[in-house]
């Protein structure tokens, strides 16, 4: 996927994250944490310029149903898989 398409997809997901059902947030987060780690390793500047904005929008919604320990465990698991 090209950098502009990825940027557009992240923006759309950030805008639609608020309609994810509360019971589905944890499974979404488990898959997204791996995807976020992969996206963060991309070399394109256009992607890195907007990542903090999109992450803030997405985690503002997802963070309501996930505690800090789950985020830490999921993040560590994703980094160890790479």
N, C-alpha and C positions, 0 to 999 in steps of 0.2 A: 504494500500500500504506500502510495506517495505521501510526502509530508503534508501537503495541502489537504488531501483526503482524510488523513489521520486527524489533522487539526479540526476539520469539519465534523468528523465522527465524534471526537471528544466533546466538542461544543454541543452537539445534538444530545449526546448521552447526559451531559451535565444539565441540560434544560429539561430532559425527561426523567431524571433520577427521582424526582419527587412523586412519580406515580408508581414506583416499585412498591409492591405490597410489603408490609412490615415483616411478614413471615419469610419472604424471599430475599431479604437484604443480606443475611449471612451467606447464603450460597452465591449471591452476586459478588459479595466482597471477596470470597475465597478465590473466585476466578479472576476478579479484577486486580487483586494484589499482584498476581503473576504477570498480568498484562501490563500493569503500571511499571513494574521493574523492567520489562522488556522495552517499553516505550522510553523509559528514562535513559536507556543505553543507546538510543538512536543518535546519530551525529548531527542531524539537521537543526539549525538554529531556529527556524520558524516553529518547530515543535517545542523546543525548550523555552521559547519566549512566553508561550501561553500555558504551559503545563501548570504552574502554580495557581493561575486563575481557575482553570478547569478542576484541578484537584480540590481547591477550596469549595467550589460549588458542589462537587460530587460528595465530598466528605461531610459537608454541612448536612446533607440528607442522610447518608449512610451512617454517619457517626452517632446518630440518635439511638441506633439499635445495636451498636457494637462497642464493647468496652476497650480500654487501653491494652489490657492483657491480650485480648484476641488480635488486636492490630499488631502488637509486637510479635506474637507467635507466628501469625500469618506472614508478616514481613520477613522474619528470620528464615522461615521455611522457603519462601520464594527466593531469597538471596542465596541460600544454600543449594537450591536446584540449578542455579545459573552457573 
